[in-house]
Amino acid sequence: MRIKQHHIRLTLLVAVLLTSMTMWGQLQVVSSNAYLQVTTNVIDVDAVILINGIDASTQLQFQGAGTLRWEDHNGTLLSTTTNVTVNNATGYRLKVNGQQQAFVWVIDYSLYALQGGDLIEQESADPCQRIELRNEATARQIMYGDSLGTMHTLIREFTLSYDDYVFTGDSAASWQYQRVDSTLIGLPSVIYLPSPYNNTRYVVRGDQFALQMGLTTDSLVIDYYAKAITAHLTATVIERDGLNEVDRSSNTDVSGSAPLVVQFNANSNIPIAAYHKWTIYNFDNLDVLARYSDTEFRYTFNETGSYIAKLEVAGEGTDCEYVDSVRIIVRDSYIEVPNVFTPNGDGVNDEFRIAYRSIKQYSIKVVNRWGVVVYSSNDPTKGWDGNINGKPAAEGTYFYFIEAYGTDRDSKNRYMKYKKCGDINLLR
């Protein structure tokens, strides 16, 4: 697959700071340009001083008293006054009354500006997982010498920034843009990054010394058009109101009582993810039951069994795709009948209700001792409240007759049939 290249030329702009900054004690830099004292991550020097442009007026100045001697790093005498004029890539040793007060290394930072070049997208072995940005700009190494004459590299850190698209929850609204800032040690010729899930702009700024000096610099910039596809498939059981239905849903898997209504959501990185294909099939015989092209939908599983919902997501103009699936289990039918209920209004066991699961057809009759029907229903979620024609029924024994069919099948491939009868005691 050919990847289109995008690039922008890099230029460095300099902002001048008219200031003087105390280094330590009585030693100062005299400069009309921005400068920085670097004391961390340096070896055997008191400081590396970066000055954004050295001219004839740029000096180091000592404001204390005593017999002074300024030497360069080779031991050559430069000055015995309070000031010494500085040059690029030179070390300066200050002795006061014969004792070394400080050793610093001075660098003209303006000579180390980023040199023009392009940031270009190059073809990756797997653009669905990783992208490669080739950097054609250059950043010279900044070298300094220590008091013993050994040269060291001053580490330059550049900041790579972009907006990523991150899934943070469990719904399509959970996609959020997040700013990502990472550090590049030096300026590598190729920058390897995980493929983003949205169109984004990569910006390289720095180095850290320019930022600390407040210098305004143009940046390496590239607009990247996403190819990677991802989704976060969710399948949620829609619970029914009947509290006497066993296994209405599960917190650990997608399973429950039939008819099992499941809400499916792709939660993909739209608009990069442009095409969605859902296939629902029986796990045991692989029969396809339904196909959908929506990002979300509901499906009702009416029979006991094991099912698979497979999601395939693809994009426009990209070979990347994403595939995921979830297993759904509709459990066997079940009926359990209590033998006592207490319709006394205390909110506990006030109705005669069966406990059930995966029942597709149901009928119940409750009769008194003389065979008179006092309650009947075709809805397993409902129960007898212990009243007859709106008035409390007498305490005692009543008899129930239940006929029902489950959503599972017997050995002859017939729906499981239930015929139950027994007595129920009404207590107040």
C-alpha positions as a Markdown table, in Angstrom:
| # | Residue | x | y | z |
|---|---|---|---|---|
| 1 | Met | 0.0 | 0.0 | 0.0 |
| 2 | Arg | 1.5 | 3.4 | -1.0 |
| 3 | Ile | 1.4 | 6.0 | 1.8 |
| 4 | Lys | 1.1 | 9.7 | 0.8 |
| 5 | Gln | 3.9 | 11.9 | 2.2 |
| 6 | His | 3.3 | 15.2 | 4.0 |
| 7 | His | 6.0 | 17.5 | 5.0 |
| 8 | Ile | 6.7 | 21.1 | 6.2 |
| 9 | Arg | 10.1 | 22.9 | 6.2 |
| 10 | Leu | 11.7 | 23.7 | 9.5 |
| 11 | Thr | 13.0 | 27.2 | 10.4 |
| 12 | Leu | 14.4 | 28.5 | 13.7 |
| 13 | Leu | 13.3 | 32.0 | 15.0 |
| 14 | Val | 15.1 | 33.6 | 17.9 |
| 15 | Ala | 13.6 | 36.0 | 20.5 |
| 16 | Val | 16.1 | 38.3 | 22.3 |
| 17 | Leu | 15.9 | 38.7 | 26.0 |
| 18 | Leu | 17.5 | 41.9 | 27.4 |
| 19 | Thr | 18.3 | 40.7 | 30.9 |
| 20 | Ser | 21.1 | 39.7 | 33.3 |
| 21 | Met | 20.8 | 36.5 | 35.3 |
| 22 | Thr | 22.8 | 35.8 | 38.5 |
| 23 | Met | 24.5 | 32.4 | 38.2 |
| 24 | Trp | 25.7 | 31.8 | 41.7 |
| 25 | Gly | 27.4 | 33.9 | 44.3 |
| 26 | Gln | 29.2 | 36.9 | 42.7 |
| 27 | Leu | 29.6 | 35.5 | 39.2 |
| 28 | Gln | 27.4 | 36.9 | 36.4 |
| 29 | Val | 26.8 | 36.7 | 32.7 |
| 30 | Val | 26.8 | 40.0 | 30.8 |
| 31 | Ser | 24.8 | 39.6 | 27.6 |
| 32 | Ser | 22.1 | 41.4 | 25.6 |
| 33 | Asn | 20.9 | 38.0 | 24.4 |
| 34 | Ala | 19.0 | 35.1 | 26.2 |
| 35 | Tyr | 21.3 | 32.7 | 28.0 |
| 36 | Leu | 20.9 | 29.7 | 30.3 |
| 37 | Gln | 23.0 | 28.3 | 33.1 |
| 38 | Val | 23.0 | 24.4 | 33.0 |
| 39 | Thr | 24.1 | 22.7 | 36.2 |
| 40 | Thr | 22.2 | 19.4 | 36.1 |
| 41 | Asn | 23.5 | 16.4 | 34.2 |
| 42 | Val | 26.9 | 17.9 | 33.6 |
| 43 | Ile | 30.2 | 16.4 | 34.7 |
| 44 | Asp | 33.1 | 18.1 | 36.4 |
| 45 | Val | 32.1 | 21.7 | 35.6 |
| 46 | Asp | 30.2 | 24.2 | 37.8 |
| 47 | Ala | 28.0 | 25.1 | 34.9 |
| 48 | Val | 27.6 | 25.0 | 31.1 |
| 49 | Ile | 26.5 | 28.4 | 30.0 |
| 50 | Leu | 24.4 | 28.6 | 26.8 |
| 51 | Ile | 24.2 | 32.1 | 25.2 |
| 52 | Asn | 21.9 | 32.7 | 22.3 |
| 53 | Gly | 24.5 | 34.7 | 20.3 |
| 54 | Ile | 27.9 | 35.7 | 21.5 |
| 55 | Asp | 29.4 | 39.1 | 20.4 |
| 56 | Ala | 32.2 | 41.4 | 21.5 |
| 57 | Ser | 30.2 | 42.6 | 24.5 |
| 58 | Thr | 29.5 | 39.2 | 25.9 |
| 59 | Gln | 31.4 | 38.7 | 29.1 |
| 60 | Leu | 31.6 | 36.9 | 32.4 |
| 61 | Gln | 31.8 | 39.2 | 35.4 |
| 62 | Phe | 33.0 | 38.7 | 39.0 |
| 63 | Gln | 31.6 | 41.2 | 41.5 |
| 64 | Gly | 33.7 | 40.2 | 44.5 |
| 65 | Ala | 37.0 | 41.4 | 45.8 |
| 66 | Gly | 40.5 | 39.8 | 45.7 |
| 67 | Thr | 43.3 | 39.1 | 43.3 |
| 68 | Leu | 41.7 | 37.7 | 40.2 |
| 69 | Arg | 43.0 | 35.5 | 37.4 |
| 70 | Trp | 40.9 | 34.4 | 34.4 |
| 71 | Glu | 42.2 | 31.4 | 32.4 |
| 72 | Asp | 40.8 | 29.4 | 29.5 |
| 73 | His | 40.5 | 25.7 | 29.7 |
| 74 | Asn | 44.1 | 25.3 | 28.4 |
| 75 | Gly | 45.5 | 27.4 | 31.3 |
| 76 | Thr | 46.2 | 30.5 | 29.2 |
| 77 | Leu | 45.8 | 33.8 | 31.1 |
| 78 | Leu | 43.0 | 35.9 | 29.7 |
| 79 | Ser | 42.4 | 38.6 | 32.3 |
| 80 | Thr | 43.1 | 39.9 | 35.8 |
| 81 | Thr | 40.2 | 42.2 | 36.0 |
| 82 | Thr | 36.6 | 41.6 | 37.0 |
| 83 | Asn | 35.5 | 40.9 | 33.5 |
| 84 | Val | 36.5 | 38.5 | 30.8 |
| 85 | Thr | 35.3 | 38.4 | 27.2 |
| 86 | Val | 34.0 | 35.0 | 26.1 |
| 87 | Asn | 34.0 | 32.9 | 22.9 |
| 88 | Asn | 32.1 | 29.9 | 21.8 |
| 89 | Ala | 33.2 | 26.4 | 22.9 |
| 90 | Thr | 35.6 | 27.6 | 25.5 |
| 91 | Gly | 36.1 | 26.8 | 29.2 |
| 92 | Tyr | 36.8 | 29.6 | 31.7 |
| 93 | Arg | 38.5 | 29.1 | 35.1 |
| 94 | Leu | 38.3 | 31.9 | 37.7 |
| 95 | Lys | 40.9 | 32.0 | 40.5 |
| 96 | Val | 40.5 | 34.3 | 43.4 |
| 97 | Asn | 43.5 | 34.9 | 45.6 |
| 98 | Gly | 45.1 | 31.8 | 44.0 |
| 99 | Gln | 42.2 | 29.5 | 44.7 |
| 100 | Gln | 39.9 | 28.2 | 42.0 |
| 101 | Gln | 36.5 | 29.9 | 42.4 |
| 102 | Ala | 34.7 | 28.4 | 39.4 |
| 103 | Phe | 35.1 | 26.5 | 36.1 |
| 104 | Val | 32.4 | 27.1 | 33.4 |
| 105 | Trp | 32.1 | 26.2 | 29.8 |
| 106 | Val | 30.6 | 28.7 | 27.4 |
| 107 | Ile | 28.7 | 27.8 | 24.2 |
| 108 | Asp | 27.1 | 30.0 | 21.6 |
| 109 | Tyr | 23.7 | 28.3 | 21.4 |
| 110 | Ser | 22.7 | 30.1 | 18.2 |
| 111 | Leu | 25.3 | 28.0 | 16.3 |
| 112 | Tyr | 23.4 | 24.8 | 17.3 |
| 113 | Ala | 20.0 | 25.7 | 15.9 |
| 114 | Leu | 18.0 | 23.1 | 14.1 |
| 115 | Gln | 19.0 | 23.0 | 10.5 |
| 116 | Gly | 16.3 | 22.9 | 7.8 |
| 117 | Gly | 14.8 | 19.6 | 6.7 |
| 118 | Asp | 11.5 | 17.8 | 6.4 |
| 119 | Leu | 9.5 | 15.5 | 8.7 |
| 120 | Ile | 8.1 | 12.9 | 6.3 |
| 121 | Glu | 5.8 | 10.0 | 6.7 |
| 122 | Gln | 7.5 | 6.9 | 5.4 |
| 123 | Glu | 6.0 | 3.5 | 4.7 |
| 124 | Ser | 5.7 | 1.3 | 7.7 |
| 125 | Ala | 5.8 | -2.5 | 7.7 |
| 126 | Asp | 2.5 | -2.5 | 9.6 |
| 127 | Pro | 0.8 | 0.9 | 9.4 |
| 128 | Cys | -2.2 | -0.6 | 11.3 |
| 129 | Gln | 0.1 | -0.9 | 14.3 |
| 130 | Arg | 3.0 | 1.5 | 13.9 |
| 131 | Ile | 3.8 | 4.6 | 11.9 |
| 132 | Glu | 7.3 | 5.9 | 11.0 |
| 133 | Leu | 8.2 | 9.5 | 10.6 |
| 134 | Arg | 11.5 | 10.2 | 8.9 |
| 135 | Asn | 13.2 | 13.3 | 10.2 |
| 136 | Glu | 15.5 | 15.1 | 7.7 |
| 137 | Ala | 16.2 | 18.1 | 10.0 |
| 138 | Thr | 19.5 | 18.0 | 11.9 |
| 139 | Ala | 20.5 | 19.0 | 15.4 |
| 140 | Arg | 24.2 | 19.2 | 16.1 |
| 141 | Gln | 25.6 | 17.7 | 19.2 |
| 142 | Ile | 26.5 | 20.3 | 21.9 |
| 143 | Met | 29.8 | 19.4 | 23.4 |
| 144 | Tyr | 31.5 | 20.8 | 26.5 |
| 145 | Gly | 34.8 | 20.2 | 28.2 |
| 146 | Asp | 35.3 | 19.5 | 31.9 |
| 147 | Ser | 38.0 | 20.9 | 34.2 |
| 148 | Leu | 40.2 | 17.8 | 33.4 |
| 149 | Gly | 40.0 | 18.3 | 29.6 |
| 150 | Thr | 37.5 | 15.5 | 28.8 |
| 151 | Met | 34.8 | 16.3 | 26.3 |
| 152 | His | 31.1 | 15.4 | 27.0 |
| 153 | Thr | 27.8 | 15.7 | 25.2 |
| 154 | Leu | 25.1 | 17.9 | 26.5 |
| 155 | Ile | 21.9 | 15.9 | 26.1 |
| 156 | Arg | 19.3 | 17.7 | 24.0 |
| 157 | Glu | 15.6 | 16.8 | 24.6 |
| 158 | Phe | 12.9 | 17.6 | 22.1 |
| 159 | Thr | 9.2 | 17.4 | 22.8 |
| 160 | Leu | 6.9 | 15.4 | 20.5 |
| 161 | Ser | 3.2 | 16.3 | 20.9 |
| 162 | Tyr | 0.0 | 15.1 | 19.3 |
| 163 | Asp | -3.7 | 14.4 | 20.1 |
| 164 | Asp | -4.6 | 10.8 | 20.6 |
| 165 | Tyr | -8.1 | 9.3 | 20.5 |
| 166 | Val | -8.6 | 7.1 | 23.6 |
| 167 | Phe | -11.5 | 4.9 | 24.7 |
| 168 | Thr | -12.0 | 5.5 | 28.4 |
| 169 | Gly | -15.3 | 3.8 | 29.2 |
| 170 | Asp | -18.0 | 1.5 | 28.0 |
| 171 | Ser | -20.0 | 3.5 | 25.4 |
| 172 | Ala | -19.4 | 5.3 | 22.1 |
| 173 | Ala | -19.4 | 8.6 | 24.1 |
| 174 | Ser | -16.4 | 7.4 | 26.0 |
| 175 | Trp | -14.0 | 8.2 | 23.1 |
| 176 | Gln | -11.9 | 11.3 | 24.2 |
| 177 | Tyr | -9.1 | 13.3 | 22.7 |
| 178 | Gln | -6.0 | 13.3 | 24.9 |
| 179 | Arg | -2.9 | 15.3 | 24.5 |
| 180 | Val | 0.3 | 13.2 | 24.4 |
| 181 | Asp | 3.7 | 14.8 | 25.2 |
| 182 | Ser | 6.7 | 12.6 | 24.9 |
| 183 | Thr | 10.5 | 13.3 | 25.0 |
| 184 | Leu | 12.9 | 12.6 | 22.2 |
| 185 | Ile | 16.5 | 12.2 | 23.3 |
| 186 | Gly | 18.4 | 13.9 | 20.5 |
| 187 | Leu | 16.6 | 14.1 | 17.2 |
| 188 | Pro | 16.4 | 10.6 | 15.8 |
| 189 | Ser | 16.4 | 10.1 | 12.0 |
| 190 | Val | 13.3 | 7.9 | 12.3 |
| 191 | Ile | 10.6 | 8.4 | 14.9 |
| 192 | Tyr | 8.5 | 5.2 | 15.6 |
| 193 | Leu | 5.0 | 5.7 | 17.0 |
| 194 | Pro | 1.9 | 3.6 | 17.6 |
| 195 | Ser | -0.7 | 4.1 | 15.0 |
| 196 | Pro | -3.2 | 6.7 | 16.2 |
| 197 | Tyr | -7.0 | 6.1 | 15.9 |
| 198 | Asn | -7.7 | 9.6 | 14.7 |
| 199 | Asn | -6.4 | 12.1 | 12.2 |
| 200 | Thr | -3.8 | 14.1 | 14.1 |
| 201 | Arg | -1.0 | 16.6 | 13.9 |
| 202 | Tyr | 2.5 | 15.7 | 15.1 |
| 203 | Val | 4.6 | 18.6 | 16.4 |
| 204 | Val | 8.3 | 18.4 | 17.4 |
| 205 | Arg | 9.5 | 21.4 | 19.5 |
| 206 | Gly | 12.6 | 22.2 | 21.4 |
| 207 | Asp | 15.1 | 21.6 | 22.5 |
| 208 | Gln | 14.6 | 22.0 | 26.3 |
| 209 | Phe | 17.2 | 24.8 | 26.4 |
| 210 | Ala | 15.4 | 26.9 | 23.8 |
| 211 | Leu | 12.2 | 26.4 | 25.8 |
| 212 | Gln | 13.9 | 27.4 | 29.1 |
| 213 | Met | 15.4 | 30.5 | 27.5 |
| 214 | Gly | 12.0 | 31.5 | 26.1 |
| 215 | Leu | 13.1 | 31.3 | 22.5 |
| 216 | Thr | 10.3 | 31.1 | 19.9 |
| 217 | Thr | 11.0 | 28.3 | 17.5 |
| 218 | Asp | 9.1 | 27.0 | 14.5 |
| 219 | Ser | 8.3 | 23.3 | 14.8 |
| 220 | Leu | 8.6 | 20.2 | 12.8 |
| 221 | Val | 4.9 | 19.6 | 11.9 |
| 222 | Ile | 3.2 | 16.8 | 10.0 |
| 223 | Asp | -0.5 | 16.2 | 9.5 |
| 224 | Tyr | -1.2 | 12.5 | 9.7 |
| 225 | Tyr | -4.3 | 10.8 | 8.3 |
| 226 | Ala | -5.2 | 7.8 | 10.4 |
| 227 | Lys | -5.5 | 4.2 | 9.0 |
| 228 | Ala | -5.7 | 2.1 | 12.2 |
| 229 | Ile | -9.1 | 0.6 | 13.1 |
| 230 | Thr | -10.2 | -0.5 | 16.5 |
| 231 | Ala | -13.4 | -1.2 | 18.4 |
| 232 | His | -14.4 | -2.0 | 22.0 |
| 233 | Leu | -17.3 | -4.5 | 21.6 |
| 234 | Thr | -19.8 | -4.4 | 24.4 |
| 235 | Ala | -22.8 | -6.8 | 24.9 |
| 236 | Thr | -25.2 | -5.9 | 27.7 |
| 237 | Val | -28.1 | -7.9 | 28.8 |
| 238 | Ile | -31.3 | -5.9 | 29.0 |
| 239 | Glu | -32.9 | -6.8 | 32.3 |
| 240 | Arg | -36.6 | -7.3 | 32.6 |
| 241 | Asp | -38.7 | -6.1 | 35.6 |
| 242 | Gly | -39.8 | -9.5 | 36.9 |
| 243 | Leu | -37.7 | -10.1 | 40.0 |
| 244 | Asn | -38.8 | -13.7 | 40.2 |
| 245 | Glu | -37.0 | -14.5 | 36.9 |
| 246 | Val | -33.8 | -16.2 | 37.8 |
| 247 | Asp | -30.5 | -15.3 | 35.9 |
| 248 | Arg | -31.9 | -12.2 | 34.4 |
| 249 | Ser | -28.3 | -11.1 | 33.7 |
| 250 | Ser | -24.7 | -11.8 | 34.7 |
| 251 | Asn | -21.8 | -9.7 | 35.7 |
| 252 | Thr | -19.2 | -12.1 | 34.5 |
| 253 | Asp | -20.5 | -13.2 | 31.1 |
| 254 | Val | -23.3 | -12.5 | 28.6 |
| 255 | Ser | -25.8 | -15.0 | 29.7 |
| 256 | Gly | -29.2 | -15.4 | 31.2 |
| 257 | Ser | -32.8 | -16.3 | 30.8 |
| 258 | Ala | -34.6 | -16.5 | 27.5 |
| 259 | Pro | -35.9 | -14.5 | 25.8 |
| 260 | Leu | -32.5 | -12.9 | 26.3 |
| 261 | Val | -32.3 | -9.4 | 25.0 |
| 262 | Val | -28.8 | -8.1 | 24.4 |
| 263 | Gln | -27.6 | -4.6 | 23.4 |
| 264 | Phe | -24.6 | -4.8 | 21.1 |
| 265 | Asn | -22.3 | -1.8 | 20.6 |
| 266 | Ala | -19.1 | -1.6 | 18.4 |
| 267 | Asn | -17.7 | 1.5 | 20.1 |
| 268 | Ser | -15.3 | 1.9 | 17.2 |
| 269 | Asn | -13.1 | 4.9 | 16.3 |
| 270 | Ile | -15.5 | 6.6 | 13.9 |
| 271 | Pro | -15.0 | 8.2 | 11.4 |
| 272 | Ile | -11.9 | 6.2 | 10.6 |
| 273 | Ala | -13.9 | 3.1 | 11.2 |
| 274 | Ala | -16.5 | 3.4 | 8.4 |
| 275 | Tyr | -17.9 | -0.1 | 7.9 |
| 276 | His | -19.3 | -2.5 | 10.4 |
| 277 | Lys | -20.4 | -6.0 | 9.9 |
| 278 | Trp | -22.1 | -8.1 | 12.6 |
| 279 | Thr | -22.8 | -11.8 | 12.2 |
| 280 | Ile | -24.8 | -13.7 | 14.8 |
| 281 | Tyr | -24.7 | -17.5 | 14.6 |
| 282 | Asn | -25.3 | -20.6 | 16.6 |
| 283 | Phe | -22.1 | -21.8 | 18.3 |
| 284 | Asp | -22.9 | -25.5 | 17.9 |
| 285 | Asn | -23.9 | -25.8 | 14.3 |
| 286 | Leu | -22.6 | -22.4 | 12.9 |
| 287 | Asp | -25.9 | -21.5 | 11.4 |
| 288 | Val | -26.1 | -17.8 | 10.7 |
| 289 | Leu | -29.1 | -16.2 | 12.5 |
| 290 | Ala | -28.8 | -12.6 | 11.6 |
| 291 | Arg | -26.5 | -9.9 | 10.0 |
| 292 | Tyr | -26.3 | -6.2 | 10.8 |
| 293 | Ser | -24.3 | -3.2 | 9.5 |
| 294 | Asp | -25.1 | -0.8 | 12.3 |
| 295 | Thr | -22.7 | 0.4 | 15.0 |
| 296 | Glu | -25.3 | -0.7 | 17.6 |
| 297 | Phe | -28.4 | -2.8 | 17.8 |
| 298 | Arg | -30.5 | -5.1 | 20.0 |
| 299 | Tyr | -31.1 | -8.8 | 19.4 |
| 300 | Thr | -33.3 | -11.3 | 21.2 |
| 301 | Phe | -32.2 | -14.8 | 21.7 |
| 302 | Asn | -35.3 | -16.9 | 22.1 |
| 303 | Glu | -34.0 | -20.4 | 22.5 |
| 304 | Thr | -31.6 | -22.0 | 25.0 |
| 305 | Gly | -28.1 | -22.5 | 23.5 |
| 306 | Ser | -24.7 | -21.0 | 22.9 |
| 307 | Tyr | -24.3 | -18.2 | 20.3 |
| 308 | Ile | -21.5 | -16.0 | 18.9 |
| 309 | Ala | -21.8 | -12.4 | 17.9 |
| 310 | Lys | -18.9 | -11.5 | 15.6 |
| 311 | Leu | -17.9 | -7.9 | 14.7 |
| 312 | Glu | -15.8 | -6.9 | 11.7 |
| 313 | Val | -14.8 | -3.3 | 11.3 |
| 314 | Ala | -13.1 | -1.7 | 8.3 |
| 315 | Gly | -12.2 | 1.8 | 7.0 |
| 316 | Glu | -12.2 | 3.9 | 3.9 |
| 317 | Gly | -9.0 | 3.7 | 1.9 |
| 318 | Thr | -7.2 | 1.5 | 4.4 |
| 319 | Asp | -6.3 | -2.1 | 4.6 |
| 320 | Cys | -6.6 | -2.1 | 8.3 |
| 321 | Glu | -9.4 | -3.9 | 10.0 |
| 322 | Tyr | -10.6 | -5.0 | 13.4 |
| 323 | Val | -12.3 | -8.3 | 14.4 |
| 324 | Asp | -13.8 | -9.2 | 17.7 |
| 325 | Ser | -16.5 | -11.5 | 19.0 |
| 326 | Val | -18.5 | -12.3 | 22.1 |
| 327 | Arg | -20.2 | -15.5 | 23.3 |
| 328 | Ile | -23.8 | -15.5 | 24.5 |
| 329 | Ile | -25.3 | -18.3 | 26.6 |
| 330 | Val | -29.0 | -18.7 | 27.0 |
| 331 | Arg | -29.6 | -21.0 | 30.0 |
| 332 | Asp | -31.8 | -24.0 | 30.4 |
| 333 | Ser | -35.4 | -23.6 | 31.5 |
| 334 | Tyr | -36.3 | -23.9 | 35.2 |
| 335 | Ile | -39.4 | -23.6 | 37.4 |
| 336 | Glu | -39.5 | -23.7 | 41.2 |
| 337 | Val | -42.7 | -23.3 | 43.2 |
| 338 | Pro | -42.9 | -22.1 | 46.8 |
| 339 | Asn | -45.2 | -23.9 | 49.3 |
| 340 | Val | -46.1 | -20.9 | 51.5 |
| 341 | Phe | -46.7 | -17.2 | 51.2 |
| 342 | Thr | -47.8 | -14.5 | 53.7 |
| 343 | Pro | -49.8 | -11.7 | 52.2 |
| 344 | Asn | -49.8 | -9.5 | 55.3 |
| 345 | Gly | -48.4 | -6.3 | 53.7 |
| 346 | Asp | -44.9 | -6.5 | 55.4 |
| 347 | Gly | -43.2 | -6.5 | 52.0 |
| 348 | Val | -41.8 | -10.0 | 52.5 |
| 349 | Asn | -43.2 | -13.0 | 50.6 |
| 350 | Asp | -46.5 | -11.1 | 50.1 |
| 351 | Glu | -47.3 | -12.9 | 46.8 |
| 352 | Phe | -47.4 | -16.4 | 45.5 |
| 353 | Arg | -44.9 | -16.3 | 42.7 |
| 354 | Ile | -42.8 | -19.0 | 41.0 |
| 355 | Ala | -39.1 | -18.7 | 40.4 |
| 356 | Tyr | -38.4 | -19.4 | 36.7 |
| 357 | Arg | -35.9 | -19.1 | 33.9 |
| 358 | Ser | -36.1 | -19.4 | 30.1 |
| 359 | Ile | -39.9 | -20.0 | 29.9 |
| 360 | Lys | -41.6 | -19.3 | 26.6 |
| 361 | Gln | -45.1 | -20.3 | 27.4 |
| 362 | Tyr | -46.8 | -20.4 | 30.7 |
| 363 | Ser | -50.2 | -20.8 | 32.5 |
| 364 | Ile | -51.1 | -21.2 | 36.1 |
| 365 | Lys | -54.4 | -21.8 | 38.0 |
| 366 | Val | -54.9 | -21.7 | 41.8 |
| 367 | Val | -58.0 | -23.3 | 43.2 |
| 368 | Asn | -59.4 | -23.6 | 46.7 |
| 369 | Arg | -60.4 | -26.9 | 48.4 |
| 370 | Trp | -63.7 | -27.0 | 46.5 |
| 371 | Gly | -62.0 | -26.6 | 43.1 |
| 372 | Val | -63.0 | -23.0 | 42.6 |
| 373 | Val | -60.4 | -21.0 | 40.6 |
| 374 | Val | -59.2 | -18.1 | 42.8 |
| 375 | Tyr | -56.3 | -16.9 | 40.5 |
| 376 | Ser | -55.0 | -17.6 | 37.0 |
| 377 | Ser | -52.3 | -16.0 | 34.8 |
| 378 | Asn | -50.3 | -16.5 | 31.6 |
| 379 | Asp | -47.5 | -14.2 | 32.8 |
| 380 | Pro | -44.8 | -15.9 | 34.9 |
| 381 | Thr | -43.6 | -12.5 | 36.3 |
| 382 | Lys | -46.9 | -12.0 | 38.0 |
| 383 | Gly | -48.2 | -13.7 | 41.2 |
| 384 | Trp | -51.3 | -14.1 | 43.4 |
| 385 | Asp | -51.6 | -11.4 | 46.0 |
| 386 | Gly | -53.9 | -13.6 | 48.3 |
| 387 | Asn | -57.0 | -11.7 | 47.4 |
| 388 | Ile | -60.3 | -13.0 | 45.8 |
| 389 | Asn | -62.4 | -10.4 | 44.0 |
| 390 | Gly | -60.4 | -7.7 | 45.9 |
| 391 | Lys | -61.0 | -9.2 | 49.3 |
| 392 | Pro | -58.4 | -11.1 | 51.4 |
| 393 | Ala | -58.7 | -14.9 | 51.0 |
| 394 | Ala | -59.0 | -17.1 | 54.0 |
| 395 | Glu | -55.9 | -18.7 | 55.5 |
| 396 | Gly | -55.4 | -22.3 | 54.6 |
| 397 | Thr | -54.3 | -24.6 | 51.8 |
| 398 | Tyr | -54.8 | -23.9 | 48.1 |
| 399 | Phe | -53.8 | -25.9 | 45.1 |
| 400 | Tyr | -51.9 | -24.8 | 42.0 |
| 401 | Phe | -51.7 | -26.3 | 38.5 |
| 402 | Ile | -48.9 | -25.1 | 36.1 |
| 403 | Glu | -48.3 | -25.9 | 32.5 |
| 404 | Ala | -45.3 | -24.4 | 30.7 |
| 405 | Tyr | -42.8 | -24.8 | 27.9 |
| 406 | Gly | -39.1 | -23.9 | 28.2 |
| 407 | Thr | -36.9 | -22.5 | 25.5 |
| 408 | Asp | -34.7 | -25.6 | 25.6 |
| 409 | Arg | -35.5 | -28.9 | 24.0 |
| 410 | Asp | -35.7 | -32.5 | 25.1 |
| 411 | Ser | -34.0 | -35.6 | 23.5 |
| 412 | Lys | -36.7 | -35.6 | 20.8 |
| 413 | Asn | -36.1 | -32.0 | 19.9 |
| 414 | Arg | -39.3 | -30.9 | 21.5 |
| 415 | Tyr | -39.6 | -27.8 | 23.7 |
| 416 | Met | -39.2 | -28.8 | 27.3 |
| 417 | Lys | -42.6 | -29.2 | 28.9 |
| 418 | Tyr | -43.5 | -28.7 | 32.5 |
| 419 | Lys | -46.7 | -29.9 | 34.3 |
| 420 | Lys | -46.6 | -29.1 | 38.0 |
| 421 | Cys | -49.2 | -29.3 | 40.7 |
| 422 | Gly | -49.2 | -29.1 | 44.4 |
| 423 | Asp | -50.5 | -27.3 | 47.4 |
| 424 | Ile | -49.7 | -23.8 | 48.7 |
| 425 | Asn | -50.3 | -22.5 | 52.2 |
| 426 | Leu | -51.6 | -19.0 | 52.7 |
| 427 | Leu | -50.6 | -17.6 | 56.1 |
| 428 | Arg | -51.3 | -14.1 | 57.4 |
